Amino acid sequence: MLAIVAAVLFFLAFLINAADISTNDTFSSVNLMLLGLTALALHVAGAVGWARGRSSRRRR
């Protein structure tokens, strides 16, 4: 789920940068890219599965 959020944030950052859209400092392409990297890092670390009490490893 966080990987999808990261992909959407990266896409929005790309569109803002490619279209050269003037935005305020809070909603800049760099900030969206950093939020996407944060979501991707949480996904890779398995933060959502840990927060739900599940592990990504299966028991044998």
CHARMM internal coordinates of N, CA and C (Angstrom, degrees):
IC EDIT
DIST 1 N 1 CA 1.4527
DIST 1 CA 1 C 1.5302
ANGL 1 N 1 CA 1 C 110.80
DIST 1 C 2 N 1.3365
ANGL 1 CA 1 C 2 N 115.96
DIHE 1 N 1 CA 1 C 2 N -43.56
DIST 2 N 2 CA 1.4602
ANGL 1 C 2 N 2 CA 118.39
DIHE 1 CA 1 C 2 N 2 CA 179.60
DIST 2 CA 2 C 1.5239
ANGL 2 N 2 CA 2 C 111.77
DIHE 1 C 2 N 2 CA 2 C -68.26
DIST 2 C 3 N 1.3171
ANGL 2 CA 2 C 3 N 116.47
DIHE 2 N 2 CA 2 C 3 N -27.73
DIST 3 N 3 CA 1.4725
ANGL 2 C 3 N 3 CA 119.22
DIHE 2 CA 2 C 3 N 3 CA 177.35
DIST 3 CA 3 C 1.5287
ANGL 3 N 3 CA 3 C 110.21
DIHE 2 C 3 N 3 CA 3 C -67.37
DIST 3 C 4 N 1.3053
ANGL 3 CA 3 C 4 N 117.80
DIHE 3 N 3 CA 3 C 4 N -36.25
DIST 4 N 4 CA 1.4690
ANGL 3 C 4 N 4 CA 121.35
DIHE 3 CA 3 C 4 N 4 CA 177.57
DIST 4 CA 4 C 1.5252
ANGL 4 N 4 CA 4 C 109.95
DIHE 3 C 4 N 4 CA 4 C -67.92
DIST 4 C 5 N 1.3233
ANGL 4 CA 4 C 5 N 116.62
DIHE 4 N 4 CA 4 C 5 N -41.86
DIST 5 N 5 CA 1.4719
ANGL 4 C 5 N 5 CA 121.00
DIHE 4 CA 4 C 5 N 5 CA 177.09
DIST 5 CA 5 C 1.5231
ANGL 5 N 5 CA 5 C 109.53
DIHE 4 C 5 N 5 CA 5 C -61.19
DIST 5 C 6 N 1.3345
ANGL 5 CA 5 C 6 N 116.54
DIHE 5 N 5 CA 5 C 6 N -42.92
DIST 6 N 6 CA 1.4648
ANGL 5 C 6 N 6 CA 120.42
DIHE 5 CA 5 C 6 N 6 CA 179.17
DIST 6 CA 6 C 1.5183
ANGL 6 N 6 CA 6 C 110.50
DIHE 5 C 6 N 6 CA 6 C -62.69
DIST 6 C 7 N 1.3297
ANGL 6 CA 6 C 7 N 117.50
DIHE 6 N 6 CA 6 C 7 N -42.39
DIST 7 N 7 CA 1.4637
ANGL 6 C 7 N 7 CA 120.53
DIHE 6 CA 6 C 7 N 7 CA 179.69
DIST 7 CA 7 C 1.5252
ANGL 7 N 7 CA 7 C 111.54
DIHE 6 C 7 N 7 CA 7 C -62.96
DIST 7 C 8 N 1.3057
ANGL 7 CA 7 C 8 N 117.18
DIHE 7 N 7 CA 7 C 8 N -40.41
DIST 8 N 8 CA 1.4706
ANGL 7 C 8 N 8 CA 120.98
DIHE 7 CA 7 C 8 N 8 CA 178.87
DIST 8 CA 8 C 1.5272
ANGL 8 N 8 CA 8 C 110.12
DIHE 7 C 8 N 8 CA 8 C -66.08
DIST 8 C 9 N 1.3305
ANGL 8 CA 8 C 9 N 117.29
DIHE 8 N 8 CA 8 C 9 N -42.40
DIST 9 N 9 CA 1.4647
ANGL 8 C 9 N 9 CA 120.05
DIHE 8 CA 8 C 9 N 9 CA 178.97
DIST 9 CA 9 C 1.5221
ANGL 9 N 9 CA 9 C 111.50
DIHE 8 C 9 N 9 CA 9 C -64.80
DIST 9 C 10 N 1.3362
ANGL 9 CA 9 C 10 N 116.86
DIHE 9 N 9 CA 9 C 10 N -40.41
DIST 10 N 10 CA 1.4629
ANGL 9 C 10 N 10 CA 120.02
DIHE 9 CA 9 C 10 N 10 CA 176.96
DIST 10 CA 10 C 1.5234
ANGL 10 N 10 CA 10 C 110.83
DIHE 9 C 10 N 10 CA 10 C -63.56
DIST 10 C 11 N 1.3214
ANGL 10 CA 10 C 11 N 117.30
DIHE 10 N 10 CA 10 C 11 N -40.16
DIST 11 N 11 CA 1.4595
ANGL 10 C 11 N 11 CA 120.67
DIHE 10 CA 10 C 11 N 11 CA 179.47
DIST 11 CA 11 C 1.5252
ANGL 11 N 11 CA 11 C 111.14
DIHE 10 C 11 N 11 CA 11 C -65.16
DIST 11 C 12 N 1.3285
ANGL 11 CA 11 C 12 N 117.09
DIHE 11 N 11 CA 11 C 12 N -42.82
DIST 12 N 12 CA 1.4694
ANGL 11 C 12 N 12 CA 119.84
DIHE 11 CA 11 C 12 N 12 CA 177.81
DIST 12 CA 12 C 1.5239
ANGL 12 N 12 CA 12 C 111.27
DIHE 11 C 12 N 12 CA 12 C -64.32
DIST 12 C 13 N 1.3340
ANGL 12 CA 12 C 13 N 116.51
DIHE 12 N 12 CA 12 C 13 N -39.95
DIST 13 N 13 CA 1.4669
ANGL 12 C 13 N 13 CA 119.58
DIHE 12 CA 12 C 13 N 13 CA 177.51
DIST 13 CA 13 C 1.5277
ANGL 13 N 13 CA 13 C 110.73
DIHE 12 C 13 N 13 CA 13 C -63.30
DIST 13 C 14 N 1.3336
ANGL 13 CA 13 C 14 N 116.16
DIHE 13 N 13 CA 13 C 14 N -39.57
DIST 14 N 14 CA 1.4653
ANGL 13 C 14 N 14 CA 119.98
DIHE 13 CA 13 C 14 N 14 CA 177.25
DIST 14 CA 14 C 1.5254
ANGL 14 N 14 CA 14 C 111.29
DIHE 13 C 14 N 14 CA 14 C -63.11
DIST 14 C 15 N 1.3314
ANGL 14 CA 14 C 15 N 116.96
DIHE 14 N 14 CA 14 C 15 N -45.37
DIST 15 N 15 CA 1.4674
ANGL 14 C 15 N 15 CA 119.66
DIHE 14 CA 14 C 15 N 15 CA -179.59
DIST 15 CA 15 C 1.5197
ANGL 15 N 15 CA 15 C 111.78
DIHE 14 C 15 N 15 CA 15 C -62.47
DIST 15 C 16 N 1.3266
ANGL 15 CA 15 C 16 N 117.10
DIHE 15 N 15 CA 15 C 16 N -41.97
DIST 16 N 16 CA 1.4664
ANGL 15 C 16 N 16 CA 120.22
DIHE 15 CA 15 C 16 N 16 CA 179.34
DIST 16 CA 16 C 1.5205
ANGL 16 N 16 CA 16 C 110.06
DIHE 15 C 16 N 16 CA 16 C -63.77
DIST 16 C 17 N 1.3335
ANGL 16 CA 16 C 17 N 115.97
DIHE 16 N 16 CA 16 C 17 N -41.64
DIST 17 N 17 CA 1.4587
ANGL 16 C 17 N 17 CA 119.71
DIHE 16 CA 16 C 17 N 17 CA -179.21
DIST 17 CA 17 C 1.5289
ANGL 17 N 17 CA 17 C 111.37
DIHE 16 C 17 N 17 CA 17 C -71.36
DIST 17 C 18 N 1.3228
ANGL 17 CA 17 C 18 N 118.15
DIHE 17 N 17 CA 17 C 18 N -43.00
DIST 18 N 18 CA 1.4652
ANGL 17 C 18 N 18 CA 121.36
DIHE 17 CA 17 C 18 N 18 CA -176.81
DIST 18 CA 18 C 1.5239
ANGL 18 N 18 CA 18 C 112.05
DIHE 17 C 18 N 18 CA 18 C -69.53
DIST 18 C 19 N 1.3181
ANGL 18 CA 18 C 19 N 116.41
DIHE 18 N 18 CA 18 C 19 N -38.32
DIST 19 N 19 CA 1.4621
ANGL 18 C 19 N 19 CA 119.95
DIHE 18 CA 18 C 19 N 19 CA -178.55
DIST 19 CA 19 C 1.5226
ANGL 19 N 19 CA 19 C 111.95
DIHE 18 C 19 N 19 CA 19 C -83.75
DIST 19 C 20 N 1.3253
ANGL 19 CA 19 C 20 N 115.77
DIHE 19 N 19 CA 19 C 20 N -5.72
DIST 20 N 20 CA 1.4681
ANGL 19 C 20 N 20 CA 121.79
DIHE 19 CA 19 C 20 N 20 CA -179.19
DIST 20 CA 20 C 1.5298
ANGL 20 N 20 CA 20 C 110.82
DIHE 19 C 20 N 20 CA 20 C 54.53
DIST 20 C 21 N 1.3199
ANGL 20 CA 20 C 21 N 114.76
DIHE 20 N 20 CA 20 C 21 N 46.61
DIST 21 N 21 CA 1.4569
ANGL 20 C 21 N 21 CA 121.48
DIHE 20 CA 20 C 21 N 21 CA 179.88
DIST 21 CA 21 C 1.5227
ANGL 21 N 21 CA 21 C 109.49
DIHE 20 C 21 N 21 CA 21 C -78.15
DIST 21 C 22 N 1.2805
ANGL 21 CA 21 C 22 N 116.25
DIHE 21 N 21 CA 21 C 22 N 132.23
DIST 22 N 22 CA 1.4588
ANGL 21 C 22 N 22 CA 121.54
DIHE 21 CA 21 C 22 N 22 CA 178.50
DIST 22 CA 22 C 1.5265
ANGL 22 N 22 CA 22 C 109.40
DIHE 21 C 22 N 22 CA 22 C -82.96
DIST 22 C 23 N 1.3216
ANGL 22 CA 22 C 23 N 116.83
DIHE 22 N 22 CA 22 C 23 N 115.85
DIST 23 N 23 CA 1.4583
ANGL 22 C 23 N 23 CA 121.94
DIHE 22 CA 22 C 23 N 23 CA 178.96
DIST 23 CA 23 C 1.5161
ANGL 23 N 23 CA 23 C 108.81
DIHE 22 C 23 N 23 CA 23 C -124.97
DIST 23 C 24 N 1.3310
ANGL 23 CA 23 C 24 N 115.15
DIHE 23 N 23 CA 23 C 24 N 169.21
DIST 24 N 24 CA 1.4602
ANGL 23 C 24 N 24 CA 118.26
DIHE 23 CA 23 C 24 N 24 CA 177.00
DIST 24 CA 24 C 1.5230
ANGL 24 N 24 CA 24 C 109.63
DIHE 23 C 24 N 24 CA 24 C -75.19
DIST 24 C 25 N 1.3098
ANGL 24 CA 24 C 25 N 117.70
DIHE 24 N 24 CA 24 C 25 N 173.96
DIST 25 N 25 CA 1.4664
ANGL 24 C 25 N 25 CA 121.81
DIHE 24 CA 24 C 25 N 25 CA -174.13
DIST 25 CA 25 C 1.5216
ANGL 25 N 25 CA 25 C 112.64
DIHE 24 C 25 N 25 CA 25 C -66.05
DIST 25 C 26 N 1.3131
ANGL 25 CA 25 C 26 N 117.95
DIHE 25 N 25 CA 25 C 26 N -28.61
DIST 26 N 26 CA 1.4571
ANGL 25 C 26 N 26 CA 120.62
DIHE 25 CA 25 C 26 N 26 CA -177.84
DIST 26 CA 26 C 1.5216
ANGL 26 N 26 CA 26 C 111.37
DIHE 25 C 26 N 26 CA 26 C -74.25
DIST 26 C 27 N 1.3022
ANGL 26 CA 26 C 27 N 117.57
DIHE 26 N 26 CA 26 C 27 N -35.46
DIST 27 N 27 CA 1.4673
ANGL 26 C 27 N 27 CA 122.74
DIHE 26 CA 26 C 27 N 27 CA -174.75
DIST 27 CA 27 C 1.5295
ANGL 27 N 27 CA 27 C 110.74
DIHE 26 C 27 N 27 CA 27 C -106.84
DIST 27 C 28 N 1.3238
ANGL 27 CA 27 C 28 N 116.87
DIHE 27 N 27 CA 27 C 28 N 47.87
DIST 28 N 28 CA 1.4646
ANGL 27 C 28 N 28 CA 120.04
DIHE 27 CA 27 C 28 N 28 CA -179.41
DIST 28 CA 28 C 1.5207
ANGL 28 N 28 CA 28 C 110.22
DIHE 27 C 28 N 28 CA 28 C -92.11
DIST 28 C 29 N 1.3173
ANGL 28 CA 28 C 29 N 116.01
DIHE 28 N 28 CA 28 C 29 N 166.11
DIST 29 N 29 CA 1.4563
ANGL 28 C 29 N 29 CA 120.05
DIHE 28 CA 28 C 29 N 29 CA -178.63
DIST 29 CA 29 C 1.5228
ANGL 29 N 29 CA 29 C 111.46
DIHE 28 C 29 N 29 CA 29 C -66.89
DIST 29 C 30 N 1.3218
ANGL 29 CA 29 C 30 N 117.27
DIHE 29 N 29 CA 29 C 30 N -32.63
DIST 30 N 30 CA 1.4668
ANGL 29 C 30 N 30 CA 120.38
DIHE 29 CA 29 C 30 N 30 CA 178.96
DIST 30 CA 30 C 1.5239
ANGL 30 N 30 CA 30 C 110.61
DIHE 29 C 30 N 30 CA 30 C -67.37
DIST 30 C 31 N 1.3216
ANGL 30 CA 30 C 31 N 117.27
DIHE 30 N 30 CA 30 C 31 N -41.80
DIST 31 N 31 CA 1.4623
ANGL 30 C 31 N 31 CA 120.13
DIHE 30 CA 30 C 31 N 31 CA 178.83
DIST 31 CA 31 C 1.5210
ANGL 31 N 31 CA 31 C 111.60
DIHE 30 C 31 N 31 CA 31 C -65.97
DIST 31 C 32 N 1.3318
ANGL 31 CA 31 C 32 N 117.69
DIHE 31 N 31 CA 31 C 32 N -38.77
DIST 32 N 32 CA 1.4610
ANGL 31 C 32 N 32 CA 120.18
DIHE 31 CA 31 C 32 N 32 CA 176.08
DIST 32 CA 32 C 1.5210
ANGL 32 N 32 CA 32 C 111.07
DIHE 31 C 32 N 32 CA 32 C -65.30
DIST 32 C 33 N 1.3259
ANGL 32 CA 32 C 33 N 116.58
DIHE 32 N 32 CA 32 C 33 N -37.98
DIST 33 N 33 CA 1.4556
ANGL 32 C 33 N 33 CA 119.89
DIHE 32 CA 32 C 33 N 33 CA 178.19
DIST 33 CA 33 C 1.5290
ANGL 33 N 33 CA 33 C 110.50
DIHE 32 C 33 N 33 CA 33 C -65.57
DIST 33 C 34 N 1.3191
ANGL 33 CA 33 C 34 N 117.93
DIHE 33 N 33 CA 33 C 34 N -39.67
DIST 34 N 34 CA 1.4653
ANGL 33 C 34 N 34 CA 120.89
DIHE 33 CA 33 C 34 N 34 CA 178.21
DIST 34 CA 34 C 1.5294
ANGL 34 N 34 CA 34 C 111.47
DIHE 33 C 34 N 34 CA 34 C -67.24
DIST 34 C 35 N 1.3120
ANGL 34 CA 34 C 35 N 117.47
DIHE 34 N 34 CA 34 C 35 N -36.94
DIST 35 N 35 CA 1.4689
ANGL 34 C 35 N 35 CA 119.90
DIHE 34 CA 34 C 35 N 35 CA 175.09
DIST 35 CA 35 C 1.5267
ANGL 35 N 35 CA 35 C 110.65
DIHE 34 C 35 N 35 CA 35 C -65.68
DIST 35 C 36 N 1.3232
ANGL 35 CA 35 C 36 N 116.71
DIHE 35 N 35 CA 35 C 36 N -38.23
DIST 36 N 36 CA 1.4558
ANGL 35 C 36 N 36 CA 120.54
DIHE 35 CA 35 C 36 N 36 CA 176.32
DIST 36 CA 36 C 1.5174
ANGL 36 N 36 CA 36 C 111.80
DIHE 35 C 36 N 36 CA 36 C -64.24
DIST 36 C 37 N 1.3260
ANGL 36 CA 36 C 37 N 117.12
DIHE 36 N 36 CA 36 C 37 N -41.05
DIST 37 N 37 CA 1.4583
ANGL 36 C 37 N 37 CA 120.41
DIHE 36 CA 36 C 37 N 37 CA 177.23
DIST 37 CA 37 C 1.5233
ANGL 37 N 37 CA 37 C 111.49
DIHE 36 C 37 N 37 CA 37 C -64.95
DIST 37 C 38 N 1.3180
ANGL 37 CA 37 C 38 N 117.04
DIHE 37 N 37 CA 37 C 38 N -37.24
DIST 38 N 38 CA 1.4588
ANGL 37 C 38 N 38 CA 120.80
DIHE 37 CA 37 C 38 N 38 CA 177.03
DIST 38 CA 38 C 1.5235
ANGL 38 N 38 CA 38 C 110.86
DIHE 37 C 38 N 38 CA 38 C -64.31
DIST 38 C 39 N 1.3328
ANGL 38 CA 38 C 39 N 116.75
DIHE 38 N 38 CA 38 C 39 N -44.78
DIST 39 N 39 CA 1.4629
ANGL 38 C 39 N 39 CA 120.16
DIHE 38 CA 38 C 39 N 39 CA 178.48
DIST 39 CA 39 C 1.5209
ANGL 39 N 39 CA 39 C 111.18
DIHE 38 C 39 N 39 CA 39 C -64.20
DIST 39 C 40 N 1.3284
ANGL 39 CA 39 C 40 N 117.17
DIHE 39 N 39 CA 39 C 40 N -38.68
DIST 40 N 40 CA 1.4544
ANGL 39 C 40 N 40 CA 120.98
DIHE 39 CA 39 C 40 N 40 CA 178.58
DIST 40 CA 40 C 1.5272
ANGL 40 N 40 CA 40 C 111.23
DIHE 39 C 40 N 40 CA 40 C -67.20
DIST 40 C 41 N 1.3182
ANGL 40 CA 40 C 41 N 117.32
DIHE 40 N 40 CA 40 C 41 N -39.85
DIST 41 N 41 CA 1.4594
ANGL 40 C 41 N 41 CA 120.80
DIHE 40 CA 40 C 41 N 41 CA 177.83
DIST 41 CA 41 C 1.5240
ANGL 41 N 41 CA 41 C 111.09
DIHE 40 C 41 N 41 CA 41 C -65.04
DIST 41 C 42 N 1.3208
ANGL 41 CA 41 C 42 N 117.37
DIHE 41 N 41 CA 41 C 42 N -40.14
DIST 42 N 42 CA 1.4661
ANGL 41 C 42 N 42 CA 120.41
DIHE 41 CA 41 C 42 N 42 CA 177.19
DIST 42 CA 42 C 1.5207
ANGL 42 N 42 CA 42 C 110.93
DIHE 41 C 42 N 42 CA 42 C -65.80
DIST 42 C 43 N 1.3246
ANGL 42 CA 42 C 43 N 117.38
DIHE 42 N 42 CA 42 C 43 N -36.06
DIST 43 N 43 CA 1.4550
ANGL 42 C 43 N 43 CA 121.17
DIHE 42 CA 42 C 43 N 43 CA 177.81
DIST 43 CA 43 C 1.5322
ANGL 43 N 43 CA 43 C 110.86
DIHE 42 C 43 N 43 CA 43 C -65.44
DIST 43 C 44 N 1.3188
ANGL 43 CA 43 C 44 N 115.72
DIHE 43 N 43 CA 43 C 44 N -46.21
DIST 44 N 44 CA 1.4630
ANGL 43 C 44 N 44 CA 120.30
DIHE 43 CA 43 C 44 N 44 CA -179.13
DIST 44 CA 44 C 1.5236
ANGL 44 N 44 CA 44 C 110.70
DIHE 43 C 44 N 44 CA 44 C -65.59
DIST 44 C 45 N 1.3217
ANGL 44 CA 44 C 45 N 117.06
DIHE 44 N 44 CA 44 C 45 N -36.53
DIST 45 N 45 CA 1.4634
ANGL 44 C 45 N 45 CA 120.99
DIHE 44 CA 44 C 45 N 45 CA 179.91
DIST 45 CA 45 C 1.5219
ANGL 45 N 45 CA 45 C 112.15
DIHE 44 C 45 N 45 CA 45 C -74.38
DIST 45 C 46 N 1.3160
ANGL 45 CA 45 C 46 N 117.68
DIHE 45 N 45 CA 45 C 46 N -13.58
DIST 46 N 46 CA 1.4585
ANGL 45 C 46 N 46 CA 120.95
DIHE 45 CA 45 C 46 N 46 CA 180.00
DIST 46 CA 46 C 1.5118
ANGL 46 N 46 CA 46 C 113.05
DIHE 45 C 46 N 46 CA 46 C 77.71
DIST 46 C 47 N 1.3069
ANGL 46 CA 46 C 47 N 116.83
DIHE 46 N 46 CA 46 C 47 N 33.44
DIST 47 N 47 CA 1.4607
ANGL 46 C 47 N 47 CA 120.91
DIHE 46 CA 46 C 47 N 47 CA -175.59
DIST 47 CA 47 C 1.5279
ANGL 47 N 47 CA 47 C 112.27
DIHE 46 C 47 N 47 CA 47 C -66.61
DIST 47 C 48 N 1.3059
ANGL 47 CA 47 C 48 N 118.76
DIHE 47 N 47 CA 47 C 48 N -34.14
DIST 48 N 48 CA 1.4623
ANGL 47 C 48 N 48 CA 120.34
DIHE 47 CA 47 C 48 N 48 CA -177.32
DIST 48 CA 48 C 1.5171
ANGL 48 N 48 CA 48 C 110.80
DIHE 47 C 48 N 48 CA 48 C -71.23
DIST 48 C 49 N 1.3112
ANGL 48 CA 48 C 49 N 117.67
DIHE 48 N 48 CA 48 C 49 N -43.91
DIST 49 N 49 CA 1.4615
ANGL 48 C 49 N 49 CA 120.92
DIHE 48 CA 48 C 49 N 49 CA 177.82
DIST 49 CA 49 C 1.5170
ANGL 49 N 49 CA 49 C 111.54
DIHE 48 C 49 N 49 CA 49 C -63.66
DIST 49 C 50 N 1.3329
ANGL 49 CA 49 C 50 N 116.64
DIHE 49 N 49 CA 49 C 50 N -37.12
DIST 50 N 50 CA 1.4570
ANGL 49 C 50 N 50 CA 121.04
DIHE 49 CA 49 C 50 N 50 CA 178.22
DIST 50 CA 50 C 1.5253
ANGL 50 N 50 CA 50 C 110.69
DIHE 49 C 50 N 50 CA 50 C -68.28
DIST 50 C 51 N 1.3195
ANGL 50 CA 50 C 51 N 117.06
DIHE 50 N 50 CA 50 C 51 N -38.49
DIST 51 N 51 CA 1.4597
ANGL 50 C 51 N 51 CA 120.78
DIHE 50 CA 50 C 51 N 51 CA -178.53
DIST 51 CA 51 C 1.5268
ANGL 51 N 51 CA 51 C 111.20
DIHE 50 C 51 N 51 CA 51 C -69.39
DIST 51 C 52 N 1.3133
ANGL 51 CA 51 C 52 N 117.11
DIHE 51 N 51 CA 51 C 52 N -29.20
DIST 52 N 52 CA 1.4581
ANGL 51 C 52 N 52 CA 120.59
DIHE 51 CA 51 C 52 N 52 CA 179.74
DIST 52 CA 52 C 1.5202
ANGL 52 N 52 CA 52 C 112.11
DIHE 51 C 52 N 52 CA 52 C -85.76
DIST 52 C 53 N 1.3223
ANGL 52 CA 52 C 53 N 117.12
DIHE 52 N 52 CA 52 C 53 N -6.07
DIST 53 N 53 CA 1.4534
ANGL 52 C 53 N 53 CA 119.94
DIHE 52 CA 52 C 53 N 53 CA -179.29
DIST 53 CA 53 C 1.5076
ANGL 53 N 53 CA 53 C 113.10
DIHE 52 C 53 N 53 CA 53 C 87.26
DIST 53 C 54 N 1.3079
ANGL 53 CA 53 C 54 N 118.22
DIHE 53 N 53 CA 53 C 54 N 9.76
DIST 54 N 54 CA 1.4505
ANGL 53 C 54 N 54 CA 122.87
DIHE 53 CA 53 C 54 N 54 CA 178.59
DIST 54 CA 54 C 1.5133
ANGL 54 N 54 CA 54 C 108.78
DIHE 53 C 54 N 54 CA 54 C -105.77
DIST 54 C 55 N 1.2892
ANGL 54 CA 54 C 55 N 115.70
DIHE 54 N 54 CA 54 C 55 N 154.48
DIST 55 N 55 CA 1.4560
ANGL 54 C 55 N 55 CA 119.65
DIHE 54 CA 54 C 55 N 55 CA 173.03
DIST 55 CA 55 C 1.5147
ANGL 55 N 55 CA 55 C 108.98
DIHE 54 C 55 N 55 CA 55 C -111.61
DIST 55 C 56 N 1.3180
ANGL 55 CA 55 C 56 N 115.36
DIHE 55 N 55 CA 55 C 56 N 155.03
DIST 56 N 56 CA 1.4613
ANGL 55 C 56 N 56 CA 118.36
DIHE 55 CA 55 C 56 N 56 CA 179.91
DIST 56 CA 56 C 1.5226
ANGL 56 N 56 CA 56 C 111.90
DIHE 55 C 56 N 56 CA 56 C -79.56
DIST 56 C 57 N 1.3236
ANGL 56 CA 56 C 57 N 117.89
DIHE 56 N 56 CA 56 C 57 N -14.21
DIST 57 N 57 CA 1.4667
ANGL 56 C 57 N 57 CA 121.54
DIHE 56 CA 56 C 57 N 57 CA 178.94
DIST 57 CA 57 C 1.5291
ANGL 57 N 57 CA 57 C 109.60
DIHE 56 C 57 N 57 CA 57 C -87.57
DIST 57 C 58 N 1.3026
ANGL 57 CA 57 C 58 N 114.79
DIHE 57 N 57 CA 57 C 58 N 141.30
DIST 58 N 58 CA 1.4644
ANGL 57 C 58 N 58 CA 119.40
DIHE 57 CA 57 C 58 N 58 CA 179.58
DIST 58 CA 58 C 1.5122
ANGL 58 N 58 CA 58 C 109.20
DIHE 57 C 58 N 58 CA 58 C -95.15
DIST 58 C 59 N 1.3064
ANGL 58 CA 58 C 59 N 115.54
DIHE 58 N 58 CA 58 C 59 N 144.82
DIST 59 N 59 CA 1.4568
ANGL 58 C 59 N 59 CA 120.15
DIHE 58 CA 58 C 59 N 59 CA 177.17
DIST 59 CA 59 C 1.5152
ANGL 59 N 59 CA 59 C 109.39
DIHE 58 C 59 N 59 CA 59 C -81.69
DIST 59 C 60 N 1.3139
ANGL 59 CA 59 C 60 N 114.87
DIHE 59 N 59 CA 59 C 60 N 144.97
DIST 60 N 60 CA 1.4726
ANGL 59 C 60 N 60 CA 118.99
DIHE 59 CA 59 C 60 N 60 CA 179.20
DIST 60 CA 60 C 1.4950
ANGL 60 N 60 CA 60 C 110.15
DIHE 59 C 60 N 60 CA 60 C -103.51
END
COOR INIT
IC SEED 1 N 1 CA 1 C
IC BUILD
